[in-house]
Amino acid sequence: MHLSAENLAARRGEDLIFSNVSFGLGGGDALVLTGRNGSGKSTLLRVVAGLLRQEKGRVAWTGKDGDSDRPAGEASHYLGHRNAMKSELTVAENLSFWKTFLGDMAGGFGLGVDEAVEAVGLAGITHLPFGYLSAGQQRRIAFAKLLVAHRPIWILDEPTAALDTSADQLFAQLITAHQKNGGIVLAATHQPLGLEKAQEMRMTGFAGVSEGVWG
């Protein structure tokens, strides 16, 4: 299993955000993106997830079975700044939708809804509307979405936003467990995530379009 990026470049509107970004990750590996706001961390994650088109370069994914025909985005869970949940639906309804909509990729099985909610420390609240939850609880349930359907790649954008210290530790344990099961993690963060076998890439952003200077 392998995820790689080769000489990626991306724009936001007319502005070139980054260029010549390359990395390679195998099963169990993690890459943590750091850098100031606006340096291209979120843009890079969205390109790898297939949500934005790169200006140049390529993202390549090869599964355990040697399959390289699928885009990397199809093998990925993407957890962005928003939680991707409907406020008026219950926790159970939201997670059941994602479990059915996504399904499991070959090579693993997702947890049941109740099991996933228990895994993020919120057992017994699946009957509540998502909108009734606190910001920290909502973030935990958004993370539970990663557990109900198997995907080998987790793409995480500030995954511990709105969380307290105990939740930070819980998430680190869940992410580490994903790595130990052969999963790949690509994350952007402003604070340490406590991941094992983690590489770091500091995004510096673009300093000038006309000069081609990088900060």
C-alpha positions in Angstrom: 0.0 0.0 0.0 1.5 3.3 -1.0 0.4 7.0 -1.3 2.6 9.4 -3.1 2.6 13.0 -4.4 4.9 14.1 -7.2 5.8 17.7 -7.8 2.4 19.0 -6.9 1.4 22.6 -7.4 -1.9 24.3 -6.7 -3.6 27.6 -7.1 -6.3 29.4 -5.1 -8.0 31.7 -7.7 -5.1 33.4 -9.5 -2.6 32.8 -6.8 -0.1 30.0 -6.8 -0.2 28.6 -3.3 2.6 26.0 -3.4 4.8 24.2 -5.9 7.1 21.1 -6.2 5.6 19.3 -3.2 6.4 15.6 -3.1 6.1 12.8 -0.5 5.6 9.1 -0.2 3.8 7.2 2.5 3.5 3.4 3.0 1.1 1.4 5.3 1.4 2.6 8.9 3.0 5.9 8.0 1.9 9.4 8.9 2.8 12.9 7.4 2.0 15.9 9.5 1.8 19.3 7.7 2.8 22.3 9.8 3.1 26.0 8.9 1.3 29.3 9.3 -2.2 30.0 8.2 -2.4 30.5 4.4 0.8 28.4 3.8 -1.1 25.8 1.8 -1.8 23.0 4.3 -5.5 22.7 3.7 -5.1 23.2 0.0 -2.7 20.3 -0.2 -5.0 18.0 1.8 -7.9 18.9 -0.6 -5.8 18.1 -3.6 -4.8 14.7 -2.3 -8.4 14.0 -1.3 -9.5 14.9 -4.9 -11.6 17.9 -3.8 -9.4 20.4 -5.7 -7.6 20.0 -9.0 -3.8 20.5 -8.9 -2.1 22.9 -11.2 0.5 20.3 -12.0 2.0 17.1 -10.6 0.2 13.9 -9.7 -1.2 12.0 -6.7 -0.8 8.2 -6.9 -2.3 5.5 -4.8 -1.6 1.7 -4.8 -3.7 -0.5 -2.6 -2.7 -3.7 -0.8 -3.9 -5.7 -3.8 -1.7 -3.8 -6.2 -4.7 -1.9 -7.6 -3.6 1.6 -8.8 -6.6 2.5 -10.9 -8.6 4.2 -8.2 -8.0 7.8 -7.3 -6.5 8.4 -3.9 -9.6 10.2 -2.9 -11.7 7.1 -3.2 -9.5 5.3 -0.7 -9.6 8.3 1.8 -11.6 9.7 4.6 -11.4 13.5 4.7 -12.1 15.3 7.9 -12.1 19.1 7.2 -12.9 22.1 9.3 -16.6 21.4 9.0 -18.1 18.3 10.5 -20.2 17.2 7.5 -23.3 16.4 9.6 -26.9 17.6 9.5 -27.8 19.5 12.6 -31.5 18.4 12.6 -30.7 14.7 12.2 -29.8 12.5 15.2 -26.2 11.3 15.8 -27.4 7.8 14.8 -29.1 9.0 11.6 -26.0 11.0 10.6 -23.6 8.2 11.2 -25.9 5.6 9.6 -26.1 7.7 6.5 -22.3 7.9 6.2 -21.9 4.2 6.9 -24.3 3.2 4.2 -23.2 5.9 1.7 -19.5 5.2 2.0 -19.5 1.4 2.7 -16.3 -0.5 3.4 -13.4 -0.7 1.0 -11.7 -4.1 0.7 -9.3 -4.9 3.4 -11.2 -3.8 6.5 -14.6 -3.3 8.2 -16.1 -0.3 9.9 -17.6 -0.3 13.3 -21.3 -0.2 14.1 -22.7 3.2 14.9 -23.0 2.5 18.6 -19.5 1.1 18.7 -18.1 4.1 16.9 -19.8 6.6 19.2 -18.5 4.6 22.2 -15.0 4.7 20.7 -15.0 8.5 20.8 -16.2 8.6 24.4 -19.9 9.5 23.8 -21.9 6.3 24.4 -25.6 6.9 25.0 -26.2 10.0 23.0 -27.0 8.6 19.5 -30.7 9.6 19.9 -29.8 13.3 20.3 -29.9 15.7 17.3 -26.4 16.5 16.2 -27.2 20.3 16.6 -27.8 19.8 20.3 -24.3 18.8 21.0 -21.4 21.0 22.1 -18.7 22.0 19.7 -16.4 19.4 21.2 -19.0 16.7 21.1 -19.7 17.5 17.5 -16.1 17.1 16.6 -15.9 13.8 18.3 -18.9 12.5 16.3 -17.4 13.8 13.1 -14.3 11.7 14.0 -16.6 8.7 14.6 -17.5 9.0 10.9 -14.0 7.7 10.1 -14.7 4.6 12.1 -18.0 3.5 10.6 -16.6 2.9 7.1 -13.2 1.4 6.3 -10.8 3.6 4.4 -7.1 3.0 4.4 -6.2 6.8 4.2 -7.2 9.3 6.7 -6.8 13.0 5.6 -7.3 15.2 8.7 -7.4 19.0 8.7 -6.9 20.3 12.3 -8.6 17.2 13.6 -8.4 18.3 17.3 -10.0 21.7 16.9 -12.5 22.4 19.6 -11.3 19.5 21.8 -10.0 19.4 25.3 -6.8 17.6 26.4 -8.5 14.3 27.2 -10.1 14.2 23.7 -6.8 15.0 22.1 -5.3 12.0 23.8 -8.3 9.8 22.7 -7.9 10.9 19.1 -4.2 10.2 19.1 -4.9 6.7 20.3 -7.5 6.2 17.5 -5.2 7.5 14.9 -2.3 5.4 16.2 -4.6 2.3 16.1 -5.3 3.1 12.4 -1.6 3.3 11.7 -1.0 0.0 13.5 -3.6 -1.6 11.3 -1.7 -0.5 8.2 -3.5 2.8 7.6 -2.0 6.0 6.3 -2.5 9.4 7.9 -2.0 12.8 6.3 -2.8 15.6 8.8 -2.5 19.4 9.0 -2.2 20.8 12.5 -0.9 23.7 14.6 -0.3 21.5 17.7 1.4 18.1 18.2 -0.8 15.1 17.5 1.3 12.5 19.3 1.5 10.2 16.3 3.9 7.3 15.8 6.1 7.0 12.7 5.2 10.6 11.8 7.2 12.6 9.2 6.8 16.4 9.2 6.5 18.7 6.3 6.6 22.5 6.9 4.5 24.4 4.4 6.0 27.8 3.7 3.5 29.3 1.2 4.2 31.4 -1.8 6.1 34.7 -1.6 5.6 36.2 -5.0 3.9 35.0 -8.2 6.0 37.1 -10.7 9.3 36.3 -9.2 8.7 32.7 -8.4 10.0 33.2 -4.9 9.0 30.8 -2.1 8.9 31.9 1.6 
